[in-house]
Amino acid sequence: MIFSFVGMLMTVLGVIYLIFPSKKRENKYGYRTQRARYTDASFKYAQKIAAKVLLLIGIITWLIGFLIKSSGMTQFFILEIFLIAIPIISVFYQIERRLELFNDEFDREIGKNE
């Protein structure tokens, strides 16, 4: 049940980010970490990546929840509570890793121009 709910929530959030991405770093809406707000380009990139990653991992998590429910293995509620951290952490890991690579490339380009 938890996997279904969290998967649905991530999927909906991914669709919202895809349709209505945040345009400015100053907005209170969107994917807003320190790496994402490094530059305007990294913020725009973060919004695009966050939408895709949330959508993909949300759908996968939702499917896992559907499979758990349809198989009748709903008695492992406590285990689900602990395991739901895996897809949530993987969303942030994937986005932050890609942002780190993006910002490193940006810094190298700036270094070449100096």
C-alpha positions in Angstrom: 0.0 0.0 0.0 2.8 2.4 0.8 4.6 1.6 -2.4 1.5 2.4 -4.4 0.8 5.7 -2.6 4.4 6.9 -2.8 4.8 5.8 -6.4 1.6 7.6 -7.3 2.7 10.7 -5.5 6.1 10.7 -7.3 4.5 10.0 -10.6 2.1 12.9 -10.2 4.9 15.2 -9.1 7.0 14.2 -12.1 4.1 14.9 -14.4 3.6 18.3 -12.8 7.3 19.1 -13.1 7.2 18.0 -16.7 4.2 20.2 -17.6 4.8 23.1 -15.4 8.6 23.4 -14.7 9.8 26.1 -12.4 11.3 28.9 -14.5 13.3 30.9 -11.9 15.7 30.0 -9.1 13.9 32.4 -6.8 10.6 30.5 -7.0 9.5 28.4 -4.1 8.4 25.6 -6.5 10.5 23.1 -8.2 13.6 21.0 -7.5 15.6 23.4 -5.3 18.9 22.1 -3.8 22.1 24.0 -3.6 23.5 22.2 -6.7 20.3 23.0 -8.6 20.5 26.7 -7.8 24.2 26.9 -8.7 23.5 28.7 -12.1 20.4 29.4 -14.1 21.4 26.7 -16.5 21.8 24.1 -13.7 18.4 25.1 -12.3 16.8 24.6 -15.7 18.6 21.3 -16.1 17.6 20.2 -12.6 13.9 20.8 -13.4 14.1 18.7 -16.5 16.0 15.9 -14.9 13.8 15.9 -11.7 10.7 15.5 -13.8 12.1 12.5 -15.7 13.6 10.8 -12.7 10.5 11.3 -10.6 8.3 10.0 -13.4 10.4 6.9 -14.0 11.0 5.9 -10.4 7.4 6.8 -9.5 6.0 4.5 -12.1 8.4 1.7 -11.1 7.5 2.2 -7.4 3.8 2.3 -8.3 4.1 -1.0 -10.2 5.9 -2.6 -7.3 3.1 -1.5 -5.0 0.5 -3.0 -7.5 2.4 -6.3 -7.6 2.6 -6.4 -3.8 -1.1 -5.8 -3.5 -2.2 -8.2 -6.3 0.0 -11.0 -4.9 -1.7 -10.6 -1.5 1.5 -10.0 0.3 0.1 -7.0 2.3 1.1 -8.5 5.6 4.6 -7.0 5.3 3.6 -3.5 6.1 6.5 -2.8 8.5 9.0 -4.1 5.9 7.4 -1.7 3.3 7.9 1.2 5.6 11.6 0.6 5.7 12.0 -0.4 2.0 10.2 2.7 0.7 13.3 4.7 1.5 15.1 3.0 -1.4 13.2 4.6 -4.3 13.0 7.9 -2.4 16.7 8.1 -1.9 17.4 6.9 -5.4 15.4 9.9 -6.8 17.7 12.4 -5.0 20.8 10.4 -5.7 20.1 10.2 -9.5 19.3 13.9 -9.7 22.2 15.2 -7.6 24.7 12.9 -9.4 23.6 14.3 -12.8 23.7 17.8 -11.5 27.2 17.3 -10.1 28.4 16.2 -13.5 26.5 19.1 -15.2 28.0 21.7 -12.9 31.5 20.2 -13.2 31.3 20.5 -17.0 30.1 24.1 -16.6 33.0 24.9 -14.3 35.5 23.3 -16.8 33.9 25.4 -19.6 34.3 28.6 -17.5 37.9 27.6 -16.8 38.7 27.3 -20.5 37.3 30.7 -21.2 39.5 32.5 -18.6 
